Each structure stands twice: as C-alpha cells, then as structure tokens.
Amino acid sequence: MNHVLLVRLAAPLQSWGVAGRFWRRDTHSRPTKSGVIGMCAAALGLPREPPPDDPGSDPLAELAPLLFGVRADRPGIPVRDFHTVGAGRYPLRPRDLVTDHRRAAASVDAASGSTFGHHELEGWYGAPKRITADPRSGALVSAEVRRKALITERWYLADAAFLVGLQHTERELLERIAHALEHPERLLWLGRKSCPPSGQLALGIRPGTLAEVFGAVALLPAPSETPRPARDDRPWAWIESRLPVPGTGPVMDQPVAFHAMGPRHAARWETRTRVTVDPHARDWDIIL
C-alpha cells in the first residue's frame, strides 16, 4: 500500500537552483527533488560521505527511491537580487598570512607588534576567483590570489507556498522523515542558506498515490494579507513517474550523492498536470 508524506514549503524567499554558478545563481519555478531530499537528509543527520568503516554504503539509500511530487499552491513571484561580494579594505586576518605570502611579507611589522590582526592592505580582500581542485589534496584553491569585487545576480521566489509529497510503501520511513523535519539534526533551508522555512513543515501521512492525495487535500492557507486564489482554481502539479511513459519528461535532479566536492545527479521522469482539488476538502489547521 502506498503512503504519502505531505510537506509544506513556504517562506518569504525560496531559491531552488538548477544550473546557477558563480556570478549568476538561478532558481527553478518550483522545489527540486534534489533540494527536498537534501533537506530531509539534513533533518535526519545523514552524512555526506559514507563512513570510513563502511565505504561502500550509500547515505541516500533510503531517501533517493522516494517518489516525489510538488503542487504549486502559490507559485510566488520571481525576484532578482543584484549585489557585490567582497573587495574593499578589511583588517588582516591571521589565516591570511598562510593563504597569501604577499600579505605575510607586507605585514611583518604588524605580525610582531601589538597591531597584529589590525593591519590593512588596500584592495587585497574579495571573492576568490578561478576556483579549482588541488590535484594532490583535492582541496579547493584559488588560482588568482589578488582579489577584486565579484558582481553577482541571484534569483529567488518571493511569497511562494508549495505542497510537496513523498510517496513510499513503508509508512515507518515516512514517519521518521516527518519527525526529523520538525526536530532536525541540522539547519534546514529552502534551497539556499539565506532561505529558512517558516511555520510547520510536516503535514501528516495519507494513504494513496501522489495524484490521489494532491486532489484530496485543500490548498495551503495564506497569510491574512495575501490574496488567496479562488476555490475553483486548479494548481499545477509535477508528479514523478518511475518509468518514461507517454506524457512524461526528463528532469536532471535525481540525487545520487551530496559529496563535499560537489553533488551528483541523474535523470528522472515526471508529468505536469492540473489538480482538481476536492471542494469539500477540510481546511488546514497549521502553524504559519
């Protein structure tokens, strides 16, 4: 028998990146499976890498097979944040003596006197450029020591609310995820660290498939000052399919690993459909 855990993702800002890097960070129009599974993994306290005593294990072995669906109750408004990162004059930090030999040479007097840590070097602080992995240690290093300001463009969804469904045959697994989302082991965010979730996340477990449950539950409540769509409005939903049957399309957000050196993803299949919400569905009584 199938069960669906319902998760409410709502906040002033959300950002579900797909292909953004460096100066331009995009956002998808809806939560991605990779982002939601990563949030569940953080809530459960799962490690990014297999433990040393069991290198062949997979931390995502339980979470990755979950069928994923999302219903856009309030799609939100795209917002662009244009800002400058780094540059300017900043106090010299002790670690800068190790990472930049020129700073160390220019601050011998400061390092040996009472002003250590307060010496300033004009224009020598900013966002690192040309990041590459060291061939020996694997650590990320900057190929351009002298730093300048980095102009970035970041996209968010403002005032959005999504109803996410996670489908599985084992109710006990969904119960553990639901408990962890309300009592997380690590901090949670909606795609980006600057986007913490607001209010209640786990909304209970219901029997049925994603399509059945999405049609049986009411639209998520909105803050009093936010206009609520009419009851006969049909929200869009994206529902994962295990097979590439007619009507499905590929999405490259199936999580494979969340390694510290970078995540890995694979393709999955999903359908896009309008959901007719049961007009007699009971309204939610949750913390906003």
Secondary structure, 3 states (H helix, E strand, C coil): CCEEEEEEEEEEEECCCCCCECCEECCCCCCCHHHHHHHHHHHHCCCCCCCCCCCCCCCCCCCCCCEEEEEEEECCEEEEEEEEECCCCCECCCCHHHHCHHHHHHCHHHHHCCCCCCCECCCCCCCCEEEEECCCCCCEEEEECCCCCEEEEEEEEEEEEEEEEEEECCHHHHHHHHHHHHCCCCCCCCCCCCCCCCCCCEEEEEECCHHHHHHHCCCCCCCCCCCCCCCCCCCEEEEEECCCCCCCEEEEEEEEEEECCEEEEEEEEEEEEECCCCCCCCCCCCCC
